[in-house]
């Protein structure tokens, strides 16, 4: 499997469970989140996948997920590079708030715009467009060249930072990307062509 790129959203976090806006806050994984990460590793192991390098964010839920995946495939000591460029979208003033409480404070429609629009940021935070502008240069500079050299690369990160990558890989637009949801702990397995376009994609569910 040359030019292999695997994207994995972290397992369920404690704040996912509590329905809180998380962003750059740093809660750990729940017991379910740990199991989701291990299951992701088991599915990759069943495919016979081995990696040359892993990338993750500065946040512990992504780092723990990365570590658990690598343990399951028998590569616990694999070189892993952490960078805040891969952090979750910063939800600013919404961070730590219950989503229902946020709707009560600002109204359902406004919160929906902040969550689902492409370019409208919440107060003090980032829009998805801002997140794309942060993630893509790092991907182009640090991750993609390794894939194109034939290295097999794991990226364990977050729903929005990974949506930025999926947007490019799958050819989505600013109109279609906001509706895309990435499930926790479900690896997306890409193989790339010589021109960096996608040759194949598998979603390792179940």
C-alpha atoms as one frame of an Amber mdcrd trajectory, in Angstrom:
protein
   0.000   0.000   0.000   2.114   2.847  -1.303   1.123   6.467  -0.671  -1.134
   5.471   2.219  -2.820   8.122   4.374  -5.081   7.142   7.284  -7.178   9.752
   9.074  -8.710   8.912  12.455 -10.848  11.172  14.614 -10.182  10.654  18.306
 -12.454   8.397  20.341 -15.303   9.839  22.398 -14.063  12.423  24.904 -15.519
  13.238  28.296 -16.923  16.470  26.866 -18.409  14.751  23.797 -20.343  12.639
  26.290 -21.525  15.728  28.193 -22.540  17.538  24.955 -20.068  20.376  25.572
 -18.239  22.518  23.032 -14.649  21.333  23.359 -12.361  23.074  20.881  -8.877
  23.629  22.336  -9.916  22.506  25.830  -8.283  19.242  26.807 -10.604  16.610
  28.305  -9.543  12.975  28.182 -11.174   9.977  26.537 -14.111   8.152  28.074
 -14.040   4.369  28.505 -16.012   4.181  25.257 -13.500   6.509  23.581 -10.629
   4.254  24.623 -12.448   1.250  23.193 -13.236   3.141  19.962  -9.540   3.935
  19.543  -8.535   0.329  20.201 -11.156  -0.905  17.733  -9.748   1.474  15.118
  -6.337  -0.103  15.666  -7.773  -3.606  15.427  -9.471  -2.845  12.108  -6.245
  -1.435  10.714  -4.357  -4.482  11.966  -6.856  -6.758  10.188  -5.986  -4.899
   6.962  -2.308  -5.538   7.609  -1.538  -1.828   7.843   1.803  -0.698   9.268
   2.881   2.940   9.447   6.149   4.785   8.912   5.155   7.889  10.899   2.184
   9.303  12.803   0.937  12.866  13.225  -1.367  14.148  15.932  -2.440  17.382
  17.585  -1.316  19.037  20.805  -4.460  17.805  22.581  -4.467  14.722  24.775
  -7.595  13.051  23.349  -5.983  12.855  19.898  -2.615  11.807  21.314  -4.208
   9.058  23.404  -6.139   7.811  20.378  -2.964   7.747  18.301  -1.120   5.827
  21.020  -3.906   3.248  21.400  -4.120   2.666  17.640  -0.369   2.143  17.434
  -0.424  -0.243  20.396  -3.097  -2.364  18.713  -1.145  -2.672  15.455   2.057
  -3.525  17.313   3.911  -0.243  16.720   3.866   1.442  20.148   7.212   3.176
  19.600   6.478   4.629  16.154   7.754   8.156  15.578   4.837  10.478  16.352
   4.830  14.209  15.596   2.439  16.453  17.534   1.571  19.941  16.305  -1.161
  22.389  17.242  -1.811  22.983  13.535  -3.869  19.774  13.768  -5.833  20.921
  16.837  -9.606  20.981  16.842 -11.386  24.130  15.719 -11.213  26.769  18.468
 -14.775  27.413  19.650 -13.761  30.564  21.542 -16.418  31.747  23.993 -18.469
  28.591  23.387 -15.704  26.310  24.719 -16.866  24.404  27.783 -20.524  25.361
  27.332 -23.295  22.816  27.023 -24.717  23.039  23.509 -28.274  23.327  24.849
 -27.211  26.152  27.199 -25.559  27.929  24.269 -28.824  27.685  22.300 -30.740
  29.119  25.265 -28.289  32.039  25.499 -27.813  32.967  21.838 -30.741  31.256
  20.122 -30.914  28.046  18.128 -30.446  29.761  14.779 -27.299  31.662  15.788
 -25.662  28.593  17.350 -26.523  26.579  14.238 -24.788  29.222  12.085 -21.675
  29.069  14.274 -21.604  25.276  14.181 -22.545  24.616  10.571 -21.558  27.596
   8.446 -18.224  27.570   6.667 -16.969  31.070   7.391 -18.816  32.485  10.429
 -16.744  32.100  13.631 -18.198  31.983  17.139 -17.176  34.874  19.431 -13.436
  34.657  20.049 -13.075  31.480  18.016 -12.428  30.021  14.575 -14.736  29.291
  11.676 -14.256  26.097   9.714 -12.650  28.283   7.029 -10.117  29.490   9.628
  -9.420  25.889  10.619  -8.855  24.898   6.985  -6.439  27.826   6.624  -4.465
  26.500   9.600  -4.508  22.775   8.772  -3.882  22.747   5.010  -0.491  24.498
   4.953   0.772  22.053   7.574  -0.588  19.114   5.567   1.018  20.361   2.343
   4.337  21.132   4.018   4.760  18.242   6.480   2.378  15.360   5.763   1.750
  15.156   2.021   5.445  15.018   1.006   5.916  11.944   3.209   2.907  10.229
   1.653   4.164  11.044  -1.834   7.551   9.506  -0.978   5.730   6.253  -0.290
   5.576   6.504   3.485   2.480   5.177   5.232   1.107   7.959   7.400  -1.406
   8.007  10.268  -3.072  11.283  11.268  -5.023  11.091  14.542  -6.783  14.380
  15.128 -10.237  15.992  15.435 -13.535  16.294  13.633 -12.913  19.743  12.185
  -9.175  19.529  11.544  -9.770  16.266   9.688 -12.733  17.729   7.807 -10.264
  20.280   6.438  -8.225  17.423   4.969 -11.271  15.480   3.739 -12.488  18.644
   2.027  -9.377  18.636  -0.163  -9.056  14.875  -0.593 -12.719  14.323  -1.484
 -13.085  17.505  -3.519 -15.788  19.007  -1.299 -16.751  22.679  -1.406 -17.495
  25.340   1.182 -21.176  24.534   0.586 -20.894  20.760   1.061 -18.242  20.425
   3.789 -20.330  21.860   6.677 -22.761  18.923   6.475 -20.021  16.282   6.676
 -19.779  14.446  10.002 -16.782  12.287  10.948 -17.563   9.586  13.485 -15.285
   9.119  16.478 -12.805   6.276  16.155 -13.599   5.349  12.520 -10.457   5.358
  10.325 -10.578   6.725   6.782  -8.012   4.910   4.643  -6.821   6.786   1.557
  -4.377   5.784  -1.152  -3.099   8.588  -3.362  -2.116   8.791  -7.002   1.180
  10.222  -8.201  -0.522  13.614  -8.705  -1.774  13.650  -5.037  -5.383  12.898
  -6.028  -7.241  10.042  -4.344  -6.820   6.599  -5.877  -8.978   4.833  -3.300
 -10.825   5.390  -0.027 -12.139   2.978   2.593 -14.168   3.822   5.699 -13.400
   1.189   8.344 -16.730   0.998  10.134 -18.012  -1.822  12.317
